[in-house]
Amino acid sequence: MSIDSISNTSSYLSTYATSSSGNQSSGEELSPLELELQGKLTQRTDLATYQHRASQVRQSITRLVNYLREKRLSQGSDYAGARSSQSVSLSDENAPLATQPGMEGVTAGQIRINGVSIAIDPATDSITDIVQRINRSQEGVFASFNAENGILQISSRLPSQSLTLEDTDGTGFLSAFHLQAGTTAPDRSWNQAAKRLRSTEYQDLFSELIENLDSLLKDRNDTVQGWLDGLRGKMQTIFLNTWPSLSRTSSVLASPLGIKLRTQEPPGDDNEVTWVSFQQTTFLEYARKHPDKVLDFLGVKSNGELRPDGFLSIIDRDLEKTVREATRQNGRVALFLNRFV
């Protein structure tokens, strides 16, 4: 059933229920069917509202991601990076390297990425462990391994930063994954792309997303309260994970990105978010100075894909799941309405 058909049905039933309620003024009581119909109507209307608002948020996410891919992230050419020149076939990306084909020559020791040492022990470390260790080692470098195509990629997250790879202890790790030791300069195309990220279009798309998200969070209908509470909790967790220094004693969590979350009092870790606001001037200034940090928060990688732990992925995935669950739980309501209309 489409949102339009739900709206039309709800309008018809509202007229019906109102006329039926009018009988009460003459001393007559509503029949059991009429009472059940009014209750189901309210529930179904709440679901339709939630579906519509959730759809608006997800559409805003799509528009923002498409803009970022078009303006900056096409082919991932905006960062300095190293990429496996050949595919590596691992039977299990979570198993120690010593147990994987083609990794027999890798020995324990350290490699260096932009001067930061990364310890490697093939007897205990999987490629997943090493990638996570690289990503935790410094803010300006991102690593990923694609198990489907067997490609390891290490890139700089900072626009002006080159990428230097060194096998200081002769571990053989870089050669095993077909990575060339040495320094790679950042692609000059970043400069033009970064300017496009500073445009008001970027700000407007982000503002649209926050406004739609705020409309969704303000819905206090009982039908969707449980689902929205879960979403509010996740938003607060994302904020505190991204900016650990944000004050937990205030009912307002203000990020340097210009987004503010207000939680119910008394303050505490379990508070739900009651509204979200957005300061465009703060966002634009922050995006101009730290475009990479904005993308980190949103969870957009250099190849244009979304990280599963990023803000956009979590919101989009949660809305998709809850709308699907809401529709499934209320399927009986739809059948009820179709039967009597």
N, C-alpha and C positions, 0 to 999 in steps of 0.2 A: 504494500500500500504506500503510495507516494505521500509526501508532506501535503501537497495540494488536496489530495483526496481526503486526507485526515482532517484538514482544515474545513473543507466543505461539509464533511460528515459532522464535525463538531458544531459548525454553525447551525445545521439543521436540528441537531439534538438539543442545542442550547434553546432554540425556539420552542421545541417540544417540551423540554423540562420546565421552562418558564411558564408555559401555558398550563402544564400539569400542576406546577406549584401554586398557580392562581386558585386552584380548587380549595386549597387549604384555608383561604380567607372565608369561605362559606362553610367551614367546619368539617370539610371532607379531608381524610388522610390520604397520603400517597400510597399507591399499591406497592407490594414488595417488588414487582418488576420495575416500577418507576423509580423507587429508591435505589435499586441496584444499577439501573441505567444512569442515574445522575452520578453515582459514585464512579462508575466505569468511565463516564464521559470526562470527569475531572482528571482521572488518572491518565487517560489517553491524550488529553490536551497537554498535560505536563510533559509527556514523552515526546510529543510532536515538537514542542518548544525546545526541548533539550536536543533532539535530533537536528533541528534547524540551526541552533547556535553552535553545536559541535561541528556541523558541516561548514559553517562560516569560518571557524577557527582553522580547520584542516585545509580549506581552500586558501586561506591567508598563508599558511605554512608552505603550501605548494608554490604560490606566487613568489614568495620570498626566496625559496631555494632555487627556483628557475632563474630568477634575476641574478643570484650570486653565481650560478653556473655559467650563465650567458656573459656576464660582465667581467668575471675574474677567473673562474676556476676551470674554464674549458681546457681539457687535456692536461690539467695540473701543471702548467708551465710557469707558474708564478713564483715557485720556490726553487732554491738550489736543492738538488737531490741526487741520490744514487739509487739505481734500480738493477736487479739481477738481469744480466745480459742473456741468461738461459734459464729455462725452467728447472726447478729442483723438485724431484719426486720423493715426498716423504710419506711413509705409510701411516704415520700418526703424528700430527703436529704437537700433541701433548706428551709424547714419549721422549725420554732422554735421547739426545742426538747420537750418542754412541750406539744406539740400537737401530738407527735409521740408515737405509741404503745411501751410499755416496758420502757419508759423514765419517768414515773410518779414519781419515787423516786429520780430523779436528782434535786438538789437544787443549788441556786446561791452561788458562792464562788470561791475559787482558787485551782488549782492543780499546782504542780511543776514538771518541767521536767529538770533534771540536774541543779536544783537550781534556775531555772527561773520560776517565777510565771505566770500562764495563767488564766485570769479571765473567768468565765463561768456564763452565765445567761440563763437558759433554757427558760425563758419567751420570750427572743428576739433572742437568738443565735441558729442557725442551726448547724448541724455537719459540713457543709461546712464552716461556719464562724469560727468555732473552729479550724478546720484543717488549714485554712489560717492564723489564729492568731498564731498557733504553729510554722508554717513555717516562719513567719515574726519575731518571738521572738528571734531567735538565729541562727547563721550561721551553727552550728554543728548538727542540728536536722531536720529530715524530717518526716512529717506525711502525710498519705493518707487514704482515705476511699473509698472502692470499693462498690458502690451501688448494683452491681450485686450479689456479694456473701455476702454482709453485714459485711465485715471485716475491722476493723480499725487497721492500722499499724503505729507504731512510731519507728523510727530507728535513730541511730547515723550516721552522715555523715563522721565522723573522724575515722581513723583506730585504734587509740589507746584509744578511748574514750568509757567508759561504758555508759549505759543508766540507769538513775534513775527516777522512776515515784513515785510521792507522792500525795495523796489526802489530802492535809494539812487542808482543811476546812470541810472535810467529805461531799463533794458534791454528792458522789455516782456515779460520772461520769465514773470513771475507771471500777467499778464493772458492771455498766449498759452496757458497751461495752466489758465486759469479759476480761479486762486487769488486770494483776497482779501487784500490787504495789511492789516496791523494785528495786534492782539493777541487771542488766544483763551485764555480761562481754562480750567484743568483741570476736568473733570467731577467734581462732588462725590461721585458714586457711588463714586469710587475709594476713599475712606476706609473705607466698609463692606466693599468687596471686599478691600482690603488686610488687614483683620482676619481675613477667612476664610482668606487665604493663610498666616496665622500659626498655623493650627490644627494639632493633632497628626495630623489626617488627611493633610495635605500631607506632613508628615514621614514618616508611615507608608508612604505610597505611594512616596516617594523611597527610603526604606530598602528596601522590597521590590524595587525595581528594582536597587539596588546589590547586594543579596544574590544575586539571580538572575544578575546579571552576573558576580559573583565565582565562583559555582558553575561558570559556563561557562568562565571563564578558567583555572580550576584543572584542567580536563580535559587530561591529558597524553597521550591516546591518539594513536598514530602516524597513524591515519587522518585526523584532523582537525587535526593539528599545524600544517600550513602555513596553513590558513585562520585558525586562532586567532592565529598569529604576526602575521598582517596586521592583525587586529583590535586586538591589544595595541599594535602600533606606532601605529595611528591614535589610540588613546586617549591615548598619551603626547604625540603631536603636538597634540591638542586642548588638553590641559592646558597645555603650554608656550606655545601661541598665546594662550590665555585669560589666563594668569598668567605673563608673560615673566620676572618676577622670581623665580620658583621656582628653588631651587638645583638645578643640574645635577651637583653633585659628590656628592650624597647618593644612596643607592640608594632612598630614599623621597621621593616628591614629594607634599608635603602642601599642599592648596589651602585657601584661607580658607573654602570651602564645606563643609569637613568630610570631603571625600573624600581618601583617600590611595592612591597607586599605589606599589607596590614593584617595582623593576626588578632584574634580575640583575646581579651584579657581575662584572667591574669596571665602574664607571659609564661611560656614554657615550651618545651620541645614538641609537645603534642597539640599545640594550638593550630587551629585551622585558619587558612587564609580567607579573609572576608572580602578583600578587594585588591586589585592590582592597578597601579597608576604608572604613567610613563611621561618623563620630561624630555621632550624632543631636543632641546638645546644641549642638554647634558649628554644625550646619546650621540648627537652629531659631533660634539667636541671629542668625546671619548673614541668614537670610530675614526676620527681623523688622526688621533695620536696612536691608537692601539687597534688597528683593523684586525690584526691577527688574534687578539684577545677576544674580540667580539665573535669571531668565527669559532674560537675555542669554546666559548660559552654556548653558542648555538649548536655546536657539534658538527660543523661542516668541514670535511677534510679537504686536503689540497686537490684531490681528484674529483671533487664535487659530491662525493657520497656522504651520507649522514652517519655519524658515530652512534651506536645504539645507546650510549650513555649521555648523549647531548640533550640539550633543552628541547629542541624541535622534535627529535625522535621520541623522547619520552612522552611529550604531550600528544603527539600524533598517534602513537601506538596505544596510549591509554584511552584516548577518545574513540578510536576504532573499536577497541575491545568492549568498552562500556556501552557504546551505542548498539553493538551487536548483541550483547547480553540483555540490554534493556528491551530490544525488539523481540528477542526470544522469550523473555519472561512475560511480555505483554501480548504474545501471539494470541492467547485465549481472549484477550480484550477485543482484538481486531475481529475475531470470528464472531464474538458476541454482537458487536456493532453491525457487522454485515448481515447478521441474521434478522435483526429487528428494524433495519432501515431499507 
